[in-house]
């Protein structure tokens, strides 16, 4: 199985600082033909970098709104960092290609 990252530019700039959405597309293996949505690439508020958020589901506890991450590391949190870097690299390639 292989996986590729597809970048979808945020055309209307809403919300502000959101640069693009990203999706993981699976090729071959048991997940062939499926994609995982809900990733987003954001410009950091201080303008000094970018961040990736993972798909999440909101829920409320005692009136407080929280998010439940749908993609999480099993043991080693560096797995999440590798995925963030993969999405950021795909976004950088997307920018270099002229956002086509």
N, C-alpha and C positions, 0 to 999 in steps of 0.2 A: 504494500500500500504506500502511496505517496500522498502528499498534501501540498496544496499551493494556497497562497494568500491572495485574495482578490481585493483590491482597493476601490472604493466608491467615494469619489470626492463629494464633500459637503457643498453643494452648489449655492444654497441660499444663506450660508454663514449663520444659521440658527441651530443650536445655540452658539453664541459667540465663542471663539477659541476652539470649536470642534472643526478639525481639518478634514476628516474623512471617516467613513465606516469601513470596516474590514470584515471579511468572511473567510473561513477556512473551507476549502473545497477538497474533497477526498477523491482519489483516483485509484482504482484497483482495490482488492481485498474486500472485506465484509462491509465497509462503509462506502464503497464505490457509488458515485452518483449523489451523495449527500453533501450538505454543507452546514457549517455551524456559524450562525449569525450572532451579532450583538457586540462585536468588538468595535472600539472607536479610538481614533488617534486624535489627541488634543495638543494644542499649543499650551505650554505651561504659562501660567498667568504672569510670571515675571519675564517671559519671553526668552528664557535661556535654555529651551529644550522642548522635548515632546514626551508625552506619556501615552500609554495604552491602557484603556479600561476593558475589562472582561464582561461577558454577558452576566447579568444579575437579575434577580427577581425581587421586587420590593415586598416588604411585609411590615406589619405594625406590632409593636410590643409596648403595652402600657401607654398607648397614645404616641409613641415615638416611632418614626418611620426609619426603617433599616433596610439594607440590601443583603441578599443571600447570593454569594458568588456561585455561578453555575459551573465554572471551570476552576478547579483547585488542585494543588499538588497532593499527591498521596502521602509522601513522606518528606521529600526534599523540596523546600520552597524555591530552590534555584530553578526548578522546572518551570515555574511561572515566569521567572525572569528570562529564561530561554525563549519562551513563547512571546513575551513582550518584545524581545530583540528581533525575533523573526518577523513580527508585524511591522516594527519600525524599519527594518531593512527593506521590506516590501514597499513601504511608503516612500522611502528614499529612492528606490528604483523607479517608482511611479513618477516622482517629481522629476527625476533625470530624464525620463522618457517624454517629458513635456505634457504630462497630465492627459495623455490621450487614452 
